C-alpha cells in the first residue's frame, strides 16, 4: 500500500473504523468533499432564518442528485510564491489520484472523521461571503472522504510548520471512477454523464411558493409560468482549482485575498481538508460573489409545457435582457420583504467577462447557458469559504 497518498476507494472498509484508528500522532491529512447543507436539503422558501440563502423570486429548490467527478488532489510547496498571482506555487510534493464520483446531495459514507484544525477566525455557525452557513471549523461532519495523505512523495514526512498549496480537479465523468456514495438512481445518471461528457450534473425540482410578491412590471402575468419545474442541468465544465485559500488559517492574508493560502497539518496527528462545492452558483444573478442573489423565474420562463427543463433550454435566453417563452420582457420579482424589487427588465451581470451572442465560446459568453456554466465553474472552494484560483479546461472566456 502506498504511504504517500492513500485513496479511500474501499468505503466499506473505511466505515469499519474511525479516523481515530488511523490517528497515531503522526502528521497526516484526510481530504473530504461536501456540498454543505444546501446540497443535502436544498434551498427552502421561505428560508428558515434570515441568514439562510433563498431564491428572491419565491422558488423552493430541492436536489435529487448533484453528481461530480473529482481527481488530482495536489499538495505543493510555497503557496505564497506570488502575492499577485494566486495560481503560482512551488513544485508538487504529493498527489492523490482518483477519480471519485460523488453525489453531493447525499451524506458521505463515513461521518465520524473529527477534524483537528487551526482555530477558524469565523464565529460558531458564522456565514461566509456567499451566506453559506458552517460551524466553527468550516467543515461538514457528513462530508464524503476521498483520500488520506500519510506522507509526502518519497515517504517524506509532513512539516507541521509549513503550509502546502492545495488544489484539485473537477473532471469529466469517467468509467474508472470510484462510485463513492451513489445509489442506483445516481449510478444510472452517472452513466448518462459518461455518455454525454458531463463533469457535473444537477437533478432536482423547483416549486414556486412565493406570496405577496412585488414586480418591476405590475402588468406582467407571472401566473403563466409553471409552478413546478423538474430540472436537469448537465455541465461540460472540467476545471482545475489551484492554491486555495483556507479560512481555517489565522495568519494575515495577502492584500485582496480573504484568507491565507494552503493547508497546514497538525503536529499531533490528523488534519482534515474539505473540498467544498457551493451548489448555489449556477443560480447567481451576478459574477460578483459579494452581491450575488438567487433567482429562478428566468429558468421557469423557458421550461417545456410539462414543466421540464434542461441545460440546452437555457441557451435560448439572452441573460442581458431576459424574455419568456412568448418573447415578452421578463421583469424582476421579489417575494422577500427585506429584498426590494429591482427596477426595469430582468438582466444578469457578467462584470468584466465579455458578452457576444455571435462570438466564440472561448472568448465571450454567448447566452444564458454559457453564463450558468461559467458561474458553476467557480463553485470549488477549500474548507467552506476558501477561494481558489480557477483554470477552466473548457471553452470559456478567461
HUJO-V834016 format. One record per run of one state. SS is the DSSP state (a for helix, b for strand, c for the rest). FROM is the first residue (numbers start at 0). LEN is the number of residues. If there is no record, write none. Layout:
{{SS | FROM | LEN} {SS | FROM | LEN}}
//
This chain:
{{c | 0 | 5} {b | 5 | 2} {c | 7 | 3} {a | 10 | 5} {c | 15 | 3} {a | 18 | 4} {c | 22 | 5} {b | 27 | 7} {c | 34 | 1} {a | 35 | 6} {c | 41 | 1} {b | 42 | 1} {c | 43 | 11} {b | 54 | 1} {c | 55 | 3} {b | 58 | 18} {c | 76 | 15} {b | 91 | 5} {c | 96 | 3} {b | 99 | 4} {c | 103 | 23} {b | 126 | 1} {c | 127 | 5} {b | 132 | 1} {c | 133 | 10} {b | 143 | 6} {c | 149 | 2} {b | 151 | 1} {a | 152 | 3} {b | 155 | 1} {c | 156 | 7} {b | 163 | 7} {c | 170 | 7} {b | 177 | 2} {c | 179 | 4} {a | 183 | 13} {c | 196 | 3} {b | 199 | 9} {c | 208 | 5} {b | 213 | 2} {c | 215 | 6} {a | 221 | 3} {c | 224 | 3} {b | 227 | 8} {c | 235 | 3} {b | 238 | 4} {c | 242 | 2} {b | 244 | 1} {c | 245 | 15} {b | 260 | 1} {c | 261 | 1} {b | 262 | 1} {c | 263 | 6} {b | 269 | 8} {c | 277 | 3} {a | 280 | 3} {b | 283 | 1} {c | 284 | 1} {b | 285 | 1} {c | 286 | 7} {b | 293 | 1} {c | 294 | 2} {a | 296 | 4} {c | 300 | 7} {b | 307 | 3} {a | 310 | 4} {c | 314 | 8} {b | 322 | 1} {c | 323 | 5} {b | 328 | 1} {c | 329 | 1} {b | 330 | 1} {c | 331 | 1} {b | 332 | 2} {c | 334 | 10} {b | 344 | 1} {c | 345 | 3} {b | 348 | 1} {c | 349 | 5} {b | 354 | 1} {c | 355 | 9} {b | 364 | 1} {c | 365 | 2} {a | 367 | 9} {c | 376 | 3} {b | 379 | 3} {c | 382 | 3} {b | 385 | 2} {c | 387 | 1} {b | 388 | 4} {c | 392 | 6}}
//
